[in-house]
Amino acid sequence: MVACRFDGRYGHAQQKVAGGPFRWTHPADAPAVPGNSLLVSFELRPSGNGTLLRMTETGFREQGWESAVLEEQYREHIIGWDFYLPRIAPHLASLTTRP
């Protein structure tokens, strides 16, 4: 599990499987379920000589936040993913491939 800070609370990434979806941002004392967490999924597709990575994060509206909070959290997550996603390809390129 991965601890992550969110809106002053700590949650844990659950169901983290290599390449699989995971939920996060739920209260630390509760299991991650729709309505108290966000779902992040990754999809890989061949694209020319490479691979296209599509990341989706859903569940913002289901949190029950007021509009201003929802918009603030959404913007903060965009900033966070804009920071981390560009680092994935260089990291993968640095890994040794296995047959």
N, C-alpha and C positions, 0 to 999 in steps of 0.2 A: 504494500500500500504506500501511497505517496501523500504526505500531508501538504495541504495547500491553504493559503490564507485567502479568505473571501468575505468581503463585507463585514470585517471585524471578527469573523468566526473562523474556525478551522474545520476543514472537511478532509476527507480522504478519497483518493481515487480508488474505485472498486472495479471489479471485473476487468482488471487490466491484463489483457492478453496481447501478445505481440501481434500488431496489426489489427487488433480487434477493438471494438468500442469500449469506452469506460464512462462511468458517471463520476462527477465530482461536485464540490461546493456544498455538499449537504452538511447538516450539523454533525459534529464529531460523535454525538451520542445517539445517532440514528442511522439506520441503514439507508443507502442511496436508493431512492425509488422515484418514479416520475412524480413531479410536484414539489420535491425538496432538493433536486439536484439537476445538473445540466448533463446532457449526453453528448460525448465527443466521439465521432467516428472518422475513420480514415478509409479512403478508397484508392487503390492503385490501378492505373490503366496504362497499357502500352501506348506510346505516343512517339511516332517516328522512330528514332534510334534510342529513345529513352523511356522514361516512365512519368506519367502525370500523377501527382498526389492531390487528392481532393479531401479537405478537412471540413467537417460540418460540426457545429456546436448548436444544439437545440435545447429548448426547455425554458427559455427566458420568460415567456409569457405565462407559463404554468406556475411560476414561483409566487404569483399573487402580489407582486410588488406594485406600488403606485407607479404611474407613468414616468415620473422624473427619476425614480430609482431604477426602473427597468432600463431606461435610456442610458443612465450613467453606467450601470453594470455592463451593458452591451458595448458601449464605447471603450470601457476599460479592458474588456476581453478582446476587442479588435486590436487595441494597442499591444496587449500581451502576445496575441498570436502573430501580429506583424513583426514582433521582435523574434519569436522562436521559430516560426515556419521557415524563414530563409536560411536558417542554420542547419536544417535537416539534410539537404542535398550535399553540402560540403562534408558533413559528418559521415554520411553514407559512403561518399566517394573515398573517404580515408580508411574505411574498413577493408579488411582482406576478404576476398570472395572465397567461398568454399564450393567445391564441386558438388 
